[in-house]
Amino acid sequence: MWDEERPAATTEEAGKEGGTMQATIQASRTREPEIHELLARRWSPRAFSARPVEPAQLVRLFQAARWAPSSYNAQPWAFILATREDAEGYNRVLSTLADANRQWAQRAPVLILAVAKLEFDHVASPNRHAFYDLGQAVANLTVDATSLDLYIHQMGGFDAHLARELFAIPAGFEPVAVLALGYLEGPAEPPAARTRKPLADFVFSGSWARPAPLALETETQTRPR
Ligand SMILES: Cc1cc2nc3c(=O)[nH]c(=O)nc-3n(C[C@H](O)[C@H](O)[C@H](O)COP(=O)(O)O)c2cc1C
C-alpha cells in the first residue's frame, strides 16, 4: 500500500538487492511524487465482494457527484442505479455489458449507468462540456467511494443503444459509461505494474507538445500501489 512503501531506494541500493528487475521497479515506484492518499489508493478492481452497499452510502456517493462543478452549473448528468436487490434493473444493466466486462462485473453488488445531458436547459444549444462534467461528477463519486473503502470500475464497453432502449432514455441524453461498485473481495491488490505516461507527454508550455520544464524534472511512469 501507498503509506507502507519503504523509503525511496536508490538505484545503487536496488543493485545491492541483487540488481533484479523487481528491485528496479520498486525503486522507480518509490520515487513517485506524493498525491492525496485517496487518489493513490483508488484503482479499478474486478474482484468484488458480494457484500451489499448500504443505501446511506449510495446516497452519500450521489451527493458527492451532485457537488461536482459543471459548466453554467448545468449539472448535465443522470445516473440509473441498479442494485442486486433490484434484480430486474440489475439484469438490464448487466445485459448491456460487453461479454468480457459482464464476466467480472456480475459479481459487483451495484451497477450504475452514467448518462450525459447534451443540451443546456437555459438555452437551446449543445453543452459541449457535458461529457467533461459527467466525468467530474463520476470522479467525485469515485474518490468519495474510496474514502468508504468502496471501489469503482468504470466501463465504456457496453451497448449504449441497448441501454437507451431498455431504460427509455430520451433523445438529448447519452449513456456514457457503466460503473461497477462494491467492496473488495478479500485482500485484493491492484495489479503490480500500473503504468502512466510521464508528465512530459501531456504537460506542455509555450507551444503544443513542448514539455513544460517542470514536467521534465520528474519521472512519472508508474505510481505506488
Ligand atoms: C471511461 C472509461 C471506460 C473504461 N472502460 C473499461 C472497460 O470497458 N472494461 C474494463 O475492464 N475497464 C475499463 N476501464 C478501466 C480502465 O481500463 C482503467 O481505469 C485503467 O486501466 C487504469 O487503471 P486504474 O483505474 O486501476 O488506475 C474504463 C475506464 C474509464 C474511465
The ligand as an SDF file (V2000), in Angstrom:
LIG
                    3D

 31 33  0  0  0  0  0  0  0  0999 V2000
  -14.4450    5.8430  -19.4170 C   0  0  0  0  0  0  0  0  0  0  0  0
  -13.7610    4.5590  -19.0060 C   0  0  0  0  0  0  0  0  0  0  0  0
  -14.0500    3.3850  -19.6870 C   0  0  0  0  0  0  0  0  0  0  0  0
  -13.4640    2.1730  -19.2910 C   0  0  0  0  0  0  0  0  0  0  0  0
  -13.8410    1.0080  -19.8800 N   0  0  0  0  0  0  0  0  0  0  0  0
  -13.4230   -0.1670  -19.3820 C   0  0  0  0  0  0  0  0  0  0  0  0
  -13.9780   -1.3960  -19.8520 C   0  0  0  0  0  0  0  0  0  0  0  0
  -14.8520   -1.4310  -20.7200 O   0  0  0  0  0  0  0  0  0  0  0  0
  -13.5060   -2.5560  -19.3060 N   0  0  0  0  0  0  0  0  0  0  0  0
  -12.5470   -2.5630  -18.3310 C   0  0  0  0  0  0  0  0  0  0  0  0
  -12.1780   -3.6520  -17.8620 O   0  0  0  0  0  0  0  0  0  0  0  0
  -12.0310   -1.4120  -17.8370 N   0  0  0  0  0  0  0  0  0  0  0  0
  -12.4480   -0.2270  -18.3190 C   0  0  0  0  0  0  0  0  0  0  0  0
  -11.9830    0.9640  -17.7930 N   0  0  0  0  0  0  0  0  0  0  0  0
  -10.9780    0.9380  -16.7170 C   0  0  0  0  0  0  0  0  0  0  0  0
   -9.6170    1.3700  -17.2230 C   0  0  0  0  0  0  0  0  0  0  0  0
   -9.0650    0.3570  -18.0130 O   0  0  0  0  0  0  0  0  0  0  0  0
   -8.7280    1.6950  -16.0100 C   0  0  0  0  0  0  0  0  0  0  0  0
   -9.2400    2.8090  -15.3350 O   0  0  0  0  0  0  0  0  0  0  0  0
   -7.2860    1.9810  -16.4420 C   0  0  0  0  0  0  0  0  0  0  0  0
   -6.6860    0.8290  -16.9660 O   0  0  0  0  0  0  0  0  0  0  0  0
   -6.4260    2.4690  -15.2930 C   0  0  0  0  0  0  0  0  0  0  0  0
   -6.4450    1.5530  -14.2270 O   0  0  0  0  0  0  0  0  0  0  0  0
   -6.8450    2.0070  -12.7550 P   0  0  0  0  0  0  0  0  0  0  0  0
   -8.2660    2.5610  -12.8350 O   0  0  0  0  0  0  0  0  0  0  0  0
   -6.7940    0.7500  -11.9150 O   0  0  0  0  0  0  0  0  0  0  0  0
   -5.8870    3.0540  -12.3220 O   0  0  0  0  0  0  0  0  0  0  0  0
  -12.5300    2.1660  -18.2050 C   0  0  0  0  0  0  0  0  0  0  0  0
  -12.2310    3.3690  -17.5390 C   0  0  0  0  0  0  0  0  0  0  0  0
  -12.8400    4.5480  -17.9210 C   0  0  0  0  0  0  0  0  0  0  0  0
  -12.5350    5.8080  -17.1500 C   0  0  0  0  0  0  0  0  0  0  0  0
  1  2  1  0
  2  3  1  0
  2 30  2  0
  3  4  2  0
  4  5  1  0
  4 28  1  0
  5  6  2  0
  6  7  1  0
  6 13  1  0
  7  8  2  0
  7  9  1  0
  9 10  1  0
 10 11  2  0
 10 12  1  0
 12 13  2  0
 13 14  1  0
 14 15  1  0
 14 28  1  0
 15 16  1  0
 16 17  1  0
 16 18  1  0
 18 19  1  0
 18 20  1  0
 20 21  1  0
 20 22  1  0
 22 23  1  0
 23 24  1  0
 24 25  2  0
 24 26  1  0
 24 27  1  0
 28 29  2  0
 29 30  1  0
 30 31  1  0
M  END
$$$$
